[in-house]
Amino acid sequence: MRSRLEGNGLYESSRMIMPEHREAWLAQCEQQERRGKPVLDEQEYQRIGEVLADSYNRSSTIDLVLFNPFYDEPLSGVVVGLNSSRREVKLMLDEEFRWISLAEIISVNE
């Protein structure tokens, strides 16, 4: 009987956790992986604006990297609309449109 209580015995393997505690623990682990938005300087903002305008004028494909607190989201498409009052860009992806806020863009490549 003593061998069951030690190591990986009966009582060792019968531990349980309540579903609410598991969810709270997973949420806490996820929040620890959260990161802050990088700060871009004025030259980078100007370069992003120039590349977006160039893609709009030439209908050329560009690669964007959007900020997400947990990962960077790469997108590739053509700028088909600019809305300066709402500070958004309309990007044509594979047969669908998506409005993207300029505040979400952290880098752009032609």
C-alpha positions as CSV (number, residue, x, y, z in Angstrom):
1,M,0.0,0.0,0.0
2,R,2.8,2.4,0.8
3,S,4.2,2.2,-2.8
4,R,0.9,3.6,-4.1
5,L,1.3,6.7,-2.1
6,E,4.8,7.6,-3.4
7,G,6.2,8.5,-6.7
8,N,3.5,8.2,-9.4
9,G,1.1,6.1,-7.3
10,L,-2.7,6.3,-6.9
11,Y,-2.9,9.6,-5.0
12,E,-0.2,11.3,-7.1
13,S,-2.1,10.7,-10.3
14,S,-5.6,11.4,-9.0
15,R,-5.1,15.2,-8.7
16,M,-7.8,17.3,-10.2
17,I,-8.3,21.0,-11.1
18,M,-11.6,22.8,-11.4
19,P,-12.4,24.1,-14.9
20,E,-12.7,27.6,-13.6
21,H,-9.2,27.5,-12.1
22,R,-7.8,26.0,-15.3
23,E,-9.3,28.8,-17.4
24,A,-8.1,31.5,-15.0
25,W,-4.6,30.0,-15.1
26,L,-4.5,29.8,-18.9
27,A,-5.8,33.4,-19.1
28,Q,-3.0,34.5,-16.8
29,C,-0.4,32.7,-18.8
30,E,-1.7,34.3,-22.0
31,Q,-1.6,37.8,-20.4
32,Q,2.0,37.3,-19.4
33,E,2.9,36.8,-23.1
34,R,1.2,40.1,-24.1
35,R,3.6,42.7,-25.4
36,G,3.5,46.5,-26.0
37,K,3.2,48.3,-29.3
38,P,6.6,49.4,-30.7
39,V,7.1,53.2,-30.9
40,L,7.8,54.4,-34.5
41,D,9.6,57.6,-35.2
42,E,8.4,60.3,-37.6
43,Q,10.6,59.1,-40.5
44,E,9.1,55.6,-40.3
45,Y,5.6,57.1,-40.3
46,Q,6.5,59.2,-43.4
47,R,8.0,56.1,-45.2
48,I,4.9,54.1,-44.5
49,G,2.7,56.9,-45.9
50,E,4.8,57.1,-49.0
51,V,4.7,53.4,-49.7
52,L,0.9,53.3,-49.1
53,A,0.4,56.2,-51.5
54,D,2.8,54.7,-54.1
55,S,0.8,51.4,-53.9
56,Y,-2.4,53.3,-54.4
57,N,-1.1,55.3,-57.4
58,R,0.6,52.4,-59.1
59,S,-1.7,49.5,-58.0
60,S,1.4,47.6,-56.8
61,T,1.5,44.9,-54.2
62,I,2.9,45.7,-50.8
63,D,3.7,43.7,-47.6
64,L,2.4,45.1,-44.3
65,V,3.0,44.0,-40.8
66,L,0.2,44.7,-38.4
67,F,0.6,44.9,-34.6
68,N,-1.2,42.4,-32.4
69,P,-0.4,42.2,-28.7
70,F,0.5,38.5,-29.1
71,Y,2.0,38.2,-32.6
72,D,2.8,40.3,-35.7
73,E,0.3,39.7,-38.5
74,P,1.7,39.9,-42.0
75,L,-0.5,40.9,-44.9
76,S,0.1,41.3,-48.6
77,G,-2.1,43.3,-51.0
78,V,-2.8,46.4,-53.0
79,V,-4.0,49.7,-51.6
80,V,-7.3,50.5,-53.3
81,G,-8.6,53.2,-51.0
82,L,-7.3,55.9,-48.5
83,N,-9.5,57.5,-45.9
84,S,-7.6,60.4,-44.3
85,S,-10.4,61.5,-42.0
86,R,-10.7,58.0,-40.4
87,R,-6.9,57.3,-40.9
88,E,-7.6,54.0,-42.6
89,V,-6.4,52.2,-45.7
90,K,-8.5,49.9,-47.8
91,L,-6.4,46.9,-48.8
92,M,-7.3,44.4,-51.5
93,L,-6.4,40.9,-50.4
94,D,-7.1,37.8,-52.3
95,E,-10.5,38.6,-53.7
96,E,-11.6,40.5,-50.6
97,F,-11.2,44.0,-49.1
98,R,-10.1,44.9,-45.6
99,W,-10.0,48.3,-43.9
100,I,-6.9,48.7,-41.8
101,S,-6.2,51.5,-39.3
102,L,-2.9,53.3,-39.8
103,A,-2.2,52.9,-36.1
104,E,-2.0,49.1,-36.5
105,I,0.7,49.2,-39.2
106,I,4.2,48.8,-37.7
107,S,6.2,48.2,-41.0
108,V,5.7,48.1,-44.7
109,N,7.7,46.7,-47.6
110,E,7.3,47.2,-51.4
